[in-house]
Amino acid sequence: MTQRFQFSVGATDGKARTGVIDTPRGQIRTPAFMPVGTAATVKAMLPENVRDTGADILLGNTYHLMLRPGAERIHRLGGLHRFMNWQRPILTDSGGFQVMSLADLRKLTEQGVTFRSHVDGSKHTLTPERSMEIQRLLGSDIVMCFDECPALPADRARIAESMRLSMRWAQRSRDAFGDRPGHALFGIQQGGLERDLREQSAEALTAIGFDGYAVGGLAVGEGQQAMFACLDHAPGMLPADKPRYLMGVGKPDDIVGAVARGIDMFDCVLPSRSGRTAQALTRRGAVNLRNARHAEDPRPLDEACTCPACRNYCRGYLHHVVRSGEIIAAMLLTWHNLHYYQDLMQGLRTAIAESRLQDFIRGFHALRAEGDIDQV
């Protein structure tokens, strides 16, 4: 097994590519979807079951873990992998987005962000240096540099100011990260929907030098059309020999469109959150198991799916446990949704390798357009 972090592109089809990220904890097949384990757990799932869905890597959240139970405690208990019983790669975000979206009474300066915890009101300061320290204590394999992400819409001056601050923080993150063989640091491109600001950000990050690059600041309210317009050019600004990660995306059709535009890595809470709210994500689109139409349906959720929810239970049962508030409902639907996402990623990887991505995409959209199977 490699002791270094390295990325190799296997095949391309248009802008899309398939490849492998080698890490000391195992390989990550790209395009890759990372289930979100916010607080050292993928909700309603055991780690071995997450792996059974086909996941090669999980995402952990620096902001939540620093507040509870604390990075120092996790370090004393053997690091995040041992703590949560997941021995494969883990990516941790920097905490910047959650500070902006969740924390109370935050104050932003050149140095960093001071804020009060949404958990207990305690006061904290997060800087590039502290973010690197927390992620080192957690022991994550892929570390994200600390950045600021303004909510869209925002005016150009605000976006430009924020991007330049993030680039200064990127250099400080790089300096604080130091030399950690086997661990990777990713830079985060910012610049909103402004093409020239994205270009400036990419140039600054490339000059600093990172092991991978993220496209940040999207999926924050701008809509799919605007996001795709940005992705038509933003990934190509980043080094082609490094992984490209679209943060916080997304819905299945977002992922398919972004893969076609050159993105290699994704994360989103959607499949697990939907599983806890009675939404099953299928090849035919979303299915709401609360609806009475499923009450006496003896068929599986998706006849082509091999997850336990589809293999062992009928729609009538899933409807029953959802309406009864049974814990197994969240377990089965989350497992199904994560399985569906990994199945989608495998389908994309195979299509790229066989140079038939456009056929795959046409089939993907055609089946979704048909909608759910007819009621019994």
KAMOCOR-V235873 format. One record per helix or strand of 3 or more residues. SS is the DSSP state (@ for helix, = for strand). FROM is the first residue (numbers start at 1). LEN is the number of residues. Records with the same first field share a line. If there is no record, write none. Layout:
SS: FROM-LEN ; FROM-LEN
This chain:
=: 6-8 ; 16-8 ; 26-5 ; 32-5 ; 57-4 ; 89-4 ; 104-5 ; 112-5 ; 123-5 ; 142-3 ; 184-6 ; 212-4 ; 243-4 ; 265-4 ; 279-4 ; 285-4
@: 47-6 ; 62-6 ; 71-6 ; 80-5 ; 96-7 ; 128-11 ; 156-22 ; 195-14 ; 224-8 ; 235-3 ; 252-9 ; 270-6 ; 292-3 ; 308-5 ; 315-9 ; 327-27 ; 357-14
